[in-house]
Amino acid sequence: MFYVHAARAAIPELTRLATTVETWWPAVEAFLRLRVTNARTEGYNTNIKLIKRTARGFRSQANYQRRILLANAAAAA
């Protein structure tokens, strides 16, 4: 009901909201049904990007991997 009214409205912000809700509804519905998200994976990816950014380049791939493992193990503990 909300989507139909929002999509037909002549207000650009409301039609954009309706489009966003329509786009993301399958993911929202899956969360509501399963209670599972990818938040942990996104957190790990953020940590990896932060390590890469602050290091300004590693000379060794092994050191880069060690730093990632150490940072994520410390965050999980």
N, C-alpha and C positions, 0 to 999 in steps of 0.2 A: 504494500500500500504506500509506504513512504517513498519507495523508489519510483513508483509511477508518478506521484505528485512532484517529486523533486526533478525528475527527468523532463517533465512537461513545463516546469516553471520557467519564467522569462528572466530569472536571476542567474547570471553566469556562475556565481559561486556555488549555487545550489545544484545546477546541472553538472558542474565539475565534481561536486561531492557525490552525486548519484553515479557518475562514471567511475569514480574511484571505488565506491562501494561495490559496484558490479564487477570491477576488475579483480578486487581482492576477496570477494565473498567466498569462493571455494576454499581459500586458505583459512579464512576466519571460521568457516563452518567445520573444516577439518580439525582445527584447534578445539573448538567447542565440543566436538564429538570425541576426540582422542586424547586431548590434554597433552599434546606433544608439540614442542617447538624445536627450532634449530638454533636457539639462543646460545647454547654452549659452543657450538661450532663457530658461530659468528664471533663470540668472545675470543676463541683461540685465534681466529683469523686476524682480529684486531690486534692481539698481542704480537703476532708474527709481523704484521705491518709496522707496528711501533718499533720492534727490534730492528727491522731492516732500515727504518728511517733514522733511528738514533745511531746506528753503527756507521752509516755513510760508507758502506761497502766492507765486506769481509774478505780477507785474503785467502781464507780456507773455507771450503764448503762444510767440512767437518766441524769447524768452530761455530759456524752459523747454525748448524743443526743442534749442537750442544747447547747453544744459547737459547734456542727455541724450546728444547726439552726442559732445560733448567727453569726457564721463566714459567712455562705452563705447569710444571710439577709444583713449583712454589705457589702458584695461584690456586691449585687444586687442594693444597694441604691446609 
